[in-house]
Amino acid sequence: METEALFGLPASALVLPKALQEAVRHGEVFTRRWVVETILDLVGYKEEVDLAGLRMVEPACGQGAFLSPIATRLSASCRNHGRSLLDAIDAVRAFDLVESNVVHSRAIISAQLLEAGWSAPEVEKVVSSWVNHGDFLLQKTNAHPADFVVGNPPYIRLEDVPEGRMKAYRKACTTMNGRSDIYIGFYETGLRSLKRGGKLGFICADRWMRNQYGRDLRKLVARDYSMDLVLTMHDVNAFEEQVSAYPAITVVSRGDQDAAIVADTTAAFDEKAAREFGLWAAKPVEDFVERPSYHTARLPHWFPGEDSWPSASPARLAMLEELNDRFPLLEDEATGTRVGIGVATGADKIFITQDRDTAEPERMLPLAMVKDTKSGEINWGGSHLVNPWDSQGQLVDLTDYPKLAAYFRRHRQTLSTRYVAVKQPARWYKTIDKVDPRLTKRPKLLFPDLKLTIHPVLDEGRLYPHHNLYYIVSNTWDLRVLGGLLLSKVAEAFVEAYAVKMRGGTLRFQAQYLRKIRVPDPAEMREEVRSALAKAFDERDVKAATDAALRAYGLDRLPD
């Protein structure tokens, strides 16, 4: 059965260019049988169910790694429920772009079904119906809603896909944006294919849960689906050949978000451990399970929204979810607490100087640099911002400041070539960011962007932060108490779960990650806890800060 062409792609385009056929072949990563069986168990595709009355979709069948166990279970189900094989003619719909894969898969499952005792005519009919040469991403997803979608989407680089087909993919799959991999489209199309209550089970790279190109897919899942299970398998030998794919099994259902299971594995995770895990996942009596080859936790629900989903051990994810439910965010209008970033100039060599006589005194703004925060206290190195903004946040008139005007004009050629100046030629001497005139004199906690551990430093209200520093100000918090809380490993656990981790384990303490931190209500904290946090902050004692933070959050311990 040939697939109907859609989205402006002519039927002739289903004959793939050789380059794309090679890309598909190179993108095929075949899944081990026990991994496939695990996925089928996790989505509930079992022979004791009347599978002939349900619909299974396999988006990229390859050499039949998923189709073979699907056919085995479906055949057994038909026998168990007194069905003929022809009753299951619409029970499977599989696709592949490469015609030789279709031929191979049909041959494999035909042999299986014949061996199981089904007649040749009925086997030929069902197999021809089940396995199709076509492009799953260009199917009408609402034509035949599915109860199950399972598979291992291909790994194909964007540059290997012809431009015309890629345009068709992007039109069909709205979550595919930027440098997204093809598998994003497989997720979207598979999810949209599901009936209410239907389940998708993929083994695939898990990067979409955290990176930018997965944002729209996360939004789709959070809005219309339930993230039921994530089984991370980065070190597991899940494929027939060695690949660096950072895989995870994900199970997503169409319906309201319910409880979610998270699990992480070691290299020792195997078929026996997978069966044990599957039995627990089907009826999770305990909220936490730790075994030599895996550990898992049951969360009350998944993490909402399209922002990067956290990455941590199951026990720590459970803790973060509990804190998310119990406490408000750090940035909060109720306490007047705000997170921000220092000034970006677009030309630091010109705007930042050690010479305080570069311009008029009122135009020289004391500037905090990352190096000033290294010790945990402010040790100001004397940097100044040559400040083109007045106390109202408006760009100054250079005729009012002759020294400033002379300095900027000496550097006009460089300043005028910046993007911000090209866009506004008359304002060629502005910095990229406006200077907030109120910020300098406000007490604030400063955070270097790149650091191995969280590093809050208190500025009492003397300096303006450079753009490599993030800051927190508050109308309510005693910043020494808040500083102690943020010095703790509990606060760091939030950033560590959400932030990009650089080479060597360095974390990015950017505003978007600091805003993920949950904090207790300062008005409800016991005085002894407040005092302990402030003392720990003053002494830069991370252990004491963590102990006090655990009491503030009502936690017994910080999970690994």
Buried (B, 14 or more C-beta within 10 A) or exposed (E): EEBEBBBEBEEEBBEBEEEBBEBBBEBBBBBBBBBBBBBBBBBBBEBEBBBBBBBBBBBBBBBBBBBBBBBBBBBBBBBEBEBEBBBBBBBBBBBBBBEEBBEBBBEBBBEBBBEBEBEEEBBBBBBEBBBBBBBBBBBEBEEEBBBBBBBBBBBBEEEBBBEEBBBBBBBBBEBBBEEBBBBBBBBBBBBBBBBEEBBBBBBBBBBBBBBEBBBBBBBBBBEBBBBBBBBBBBBBEBBBEEEEBEBBBBBBBBBEBEBBBBBBBBEEBBEEBBEBBBEBBEEBEEBEBEBEBBBBBBBEBBBEEBBBBBBBBBBBBBBBBBBBEEBBBBBBEEBEBBBBBBBBBBBBEBBBBEEEEBBBEEBBBBBBBBBBBEEBEBEBEEBBBBBBBBEEEEBBEBEEBEBBBEBBEEBEEEBEEBEBBEEEEEEBBBBBBEBEBEBBEBBBBBBBBEBEBBBBBBBEEEBBBBBBBBBBBBEEBBBBBBBBBBBBBBBBBBBBBBBEEEEEEBBBBBBEBBBBBBBBEBEEBEEEBBBBBBBBBBEBBBEBBBBBBBBBBEBEEBBE
